[in-house]
Amino acid sequence: AEGWETFGNPRFVFNRKGLYCANLALHRAAEEMRDGVVVFVDEWGRLESQRKGIHPGAVMVAKALGKGGVAVFLCRDDKIVEVVDLVEGNASRVFQIEAGDAEALMRIIRGCSKL
């Protein structure tokens, strides 16, 4: 249907307006990045590996990490190296935590807010 895209994989469809809005939200978050700000990027996946989907917004957030704040990139195990490569050089530290370990995530966020 109009406004939807498969990006070559008919198992999944994505709403173009939704991706536009997500990228806009990430762009705005990147502009506001500073100490005390936490941005969740959900999720870095196959589309983003192909520079599609929320790739533009996620890149903006990664580049903005030099201003402070915390970015939490959710991804599958096979995408971790890509995400680390994306944020390295911009983030002061990079952590990897297992899915579902909310306590570890909160400890990291609290610790980063004290920097």
VOBA-1610 file (N, C-alpha, C; in pm, whole numbers, padded with zeros to 5 digits, always signed):
BEGIN
Ala+00085-00119+00000Ala+00000+00000+00000Ala+00089+00124+00000Glu+00030+00233-00036Glu+00103+00360-00040Glu+00155+00397+00099Gly+00277+00444+00102Gly+00337+00484+00229Gly+00412+00374+00301Trp+00412+00254+00245Trp+00481+00142+00308Trp+00591+00091+00217Glu+00697+00038+00275Glu+00813-00006+00200Glu+00864-00138+00257Thr+00902-00231+00168Thr+00956-00359+00213Thr+01109-00359+00213Phe+01169-00264+00143Phe+01314-00260+00129Phe+01369-00393+00081Gly+01294-00460-00006Gly+01339-00585-00066Gly+01313-00710+00014Asn+01253-00699+00132Asn+01222-00815+00214Asn+01073-00815+00244Pro+00995-00894+00170Pro+00849-00890+00186Pro+00798-00940+00321Arg+00886-00997+00404Arg+00843-01041+00538Arg+00817-00924+00630Phe+00880-00810+00602Phe+00866-00693+00688Phe+00825-00574+00603Val+00742-00491+00658Val+00708-00366+00591Val+00727-00251+00690Phe+00768-00139+00636Phe+00798-00022+00718Phe+00720+00096+00663Asn+00669+00175+00753Asn+00595+00294+00714Asn+00693+00408+00691Arg+00693+00465+00571Arg+00787+00573+00539Arg+00769+00692+00631Lys+00645+00727+00660Lys+00620+00842+00749Lys+00672+00812+00890Gly+00656+00689+00934Gly+00706+00650+01066Gly+00857+00661+01073Leu+00926+00616+00968Leu+01072+00628+00965Leu+01115+00774+00960Tyr+01042+00854+00884Tyr+01071+00998+00879Tyr+01057+01060+01019Cys+00948+01028+01087Cys+00925+01082+01221Cys+01031+01033+01320Ala+01070+00908+01309Ala+01173+00854+01398Ala+01306+00925+01375Asn+01342+00947+01249Asn+01466+01018+01220Asn+01460+01163+01267Leu+01345+01225+01255Leu+01328+01361+01304Leu+01345+01367+01455Ala+01286+01271+01526Ala+01299+01266+01672Ala+01445+01246+01712Leu+01516+01158+01642Leu+01657+01135+01673Leu+01741+01259+01642His+01708+01328+01534His+01777+01453+01500His+01759+01556+01611Arg+01636+01571+01657Arg+01609+01665+01767Arg+01681+01624+01894Ala+01684+01494+01922Ala+01755+01445+02040Ala+01904+01477+02029Ala+01960+01459+01911Ala+02102+01488+01890Ala+02131+01636+01914Glu+02040+01722+01872Glu+02058+01866+01895Glu+02056+01901+02043Glu+01984+01824+02121Glu+01971+01850+02265Glu+02070+01772+02350Met+02155+01693+02286Met+02247+01607+02360Met+02340+01689+02448Arg+02348+01651+02573Arg+02436+01712+02673Arg+02432+01623+02795Asp+02514+01654+02896Asp+02513+01576+03019Asp+02370+01572+03075Gly+02330+01455+03121Gly+02197+01438+03178Gly+02092+01392+03079Val+02124+01393+02950Val+02029+01349+02846Val+02055+01203+02813Val+01947+01125+02804Val+01956+00984+02764Val+01869+00965+02641Val+01926+00910+02536Val+01854+00885+02411Val+01857+00735+02383Phe+01741+00679+02356Phe+01731+00538+02318Phe+01714+00529+02166Val+01798+00450+02102Val+01790+00426+01958Val+01745+00282+01941Asp+01620+00265+01904Asp+01558+00132+01896Asp+01504+00110+01755Glu+01563+00033+01680Glu+01682-00047+01699Glu+01772-00032+01579Trp+01900-00061+01597Trp+01995-00065+01486Trp+01987-00206+01429Gly+01943-00216+01305Gly+01924-00348+01246Gly+01972-00354+01103Arg+01913-00445+01027Arg+01954-00468+00889Arg+01939-00344+00803Leu+01829-00273+00820Leu+01809-00151+00740Leu+01918-00050+00768Glu+01950-00032+00893Glu+02050+00066+00930Glu+02188+00025+00878Ser+02215-00105+00873Ser+02340-00155+00816Ser+02352-00117+00668Gln+02235-00101+00605Gln+02230-00065+00462Gln+02211+00086+00443Arg+02227+00162+00552Arg+02211+00308+00551Arg+02068+00350+00517Lys+01974+00270+00565Lys+01832+00298+00547Lys+01768+00306+00685Gly+01636+00312+00689Gly+01564+00312+00816Gly+01598+00433+00900Ile+01640+00410+01024Ile+01673+00521+01113Ile+01823+00552+01112His+01892+00505+01012His+02036+00528+01001His+02073+00676+01015Pro+02010+00768+00940Pro+02051+00908+00950Pro+02039+00964+01093Gly+01930+00936+01158Gly+01909+00986+01293Gly+02004+00923+01393Ala+02029+00794+01378Ala+02121+00724+01468Ala+02262+00779+01454Val+02304+00810+01333Val+02436+00867+01310Val+02446+01003+01377Met+02340+01084+01367Met+02340+01216+01432Met+02356+01203+01583Val+02285+01107+01642Val+02296+01085+01787Val+02437+01042+01823Ala+02493+00950+01746Ala+02629+00903+01774Ala+02729+01018+01768Lys+02719+01102+01667Lys+02810+01215+01653Lys+02793+01316+01765Ala+02672+01328+01818Ala+02643+01425+01924Ala+02694+01382+02060Leu+02737+01257+02073Leu+02785+01208+02203Leu+02904+01287+02256Gly+02975+01354+02170Gly+03087+01436+02214Gly+03043+01552+02302Lys+02914+01586+02298Lys+02861+01696+02381Lys+02818+01647+02518Gly+02827+01514+02542Gly+02784+01457+02669Gly+02658+01376+02649Gly+02604+01326+02759Gly+02483+01246+02753Gly+02512+01099+02730Val+02404+01024+02722Val+02411+00879+02705Val+02321+00839+02590Ala+02369+00753+02504Ala+02287+00695+02398Ala+02284+00545+02418Val+02165+00489+02418Val+02147+00344+02433Val+02100+00293+02297Phe+02186+00219+02230Phe+02154+00161+02100Phe+02114+00016+02123Leu+01993-00018+02087Leu+01948-00155+02095Leu+01977-00223+01962Cys+02035-00342+01968Cys+02066-00415+01846Cys+02081-00564+01879Arg+02080-00643+01775Arg+02104-00786+01789Arg+02255-00809+01799Asp+02291-00928+01848Asp+02433-00960+01868Asp+02517-00939+01742Asp+02462-00970+01625Asp+02542-00959+01503Asp+02561-00815+01455Lys+02504-00720+01526Lys+02518-00578+01490Lys+02601-00500+01591Ile+02649-00565+01695Ile+02722-00495+01802Ile+02846-00425+01746Val+02923-00493+01663Val+03046-00434+01611Val+03014-00307+01532Glu+02908-00309+01453Glu+02868-00190+01377Glu+02836-00073+01469Val+02761-00100+01575Val+02724+00006+01668Val+02846+00060+01741Val+02933-00029+01785Val+03056+00016+01852Val+03138+00103+01757Asp+03151+00060+01632Asp+03224+00139+01533Asp+03158+00276+01513Leu+03026+00280+01517Leu+02951+00404+01498Leu+02979+00505+01609Val+02983+00458+01732Val+02996+00552+01845Val+03140+00577+01887Glu+03232+00486+01853Glu+03372+00506+01893Glu+03424+00638+01836Gly+03499+00707+01917Gly+03551+00836+01876Gly+03459+00951+01914Asn+03334+00919+01942Asn+03237+01019+01984Asn+03199+01001+02131Ala+03185+00877+02172Ala+03147+00846+02310Ala+03272+00841+02397Ser+03259+00885+02521Ser+03374+00878+02612Ser+03397+00734+02658Arg+03289+00655+02665Arg+03297+00514+02702Arg+03189+00437+02628Val+03215+00310+02604Val+03118+00222+02539Val+03098+00100+02628Phe+02973+00070+02656Phe+02937-00046+02737Phe+02851-00139+02654Gln+02861-00267+02682Gln+02772-00366+02621Gln+02702-00440+02733Ile+02570-00446+02727Ile+02496-00522+02828Ile+02401-00617+02758Glu+02365-00721+02830Glu+02274-00821+02777Glu+02132-00768+02775Ala+02056-00813+02678Ala+01915-00775+02669Ala+01843-00812+02799Gly+01763-00722+02847Gly+01684-00748+02966Gly+01753-00713+03097Asp+01879-00671+03093Asp+01950-00638+03216Asp+01931-00491+03247Ala+01811-00456+03287Ala+01775-00317+03315Ala+01856-00259+03431Glu+01886-00342+03529Glu+01964-00294+03644Glu+02103-00248+03601Ala+02168-00324+03515Ala+02301-00285+03466Ala+02291-00156+03386Leu+02188-00145+03304Leu+02169-00023+03226Leu+02152+00098+03317Met+02071+00086+03419Met+02049+00198+03510Met+02177+00234+03586Arg+02257+00135+03624Arg+02385+00165+03690Arg+02477+00244+03597Ile+02480+00206+03472Ile+02564+00275+03374Ile+02515+00419+03355Ile+02386+00435+03338Ile+02330+00570+03316Ile+02357+00659+03437Arg+02333+00605+03556Arg+02360+00685+03677Arg+02508+00721+03687Gly+02595+00626+03656Gly+02738+00652+03662Gly+02783+00755+03560Cys+02724+00751+03441Cys+02761+00849+03337Cys+02710+00988+03370Ser+02601+00997+03440Ser+02547+01129+03472Ser+02632+01201+03577Lys+02721+01126+03644Lys+02807+01186+03746Lys+02940+01233+03686Leu+02961+01210+03558Leu+03089+01250+03495Leu+03097+01400+03482
//
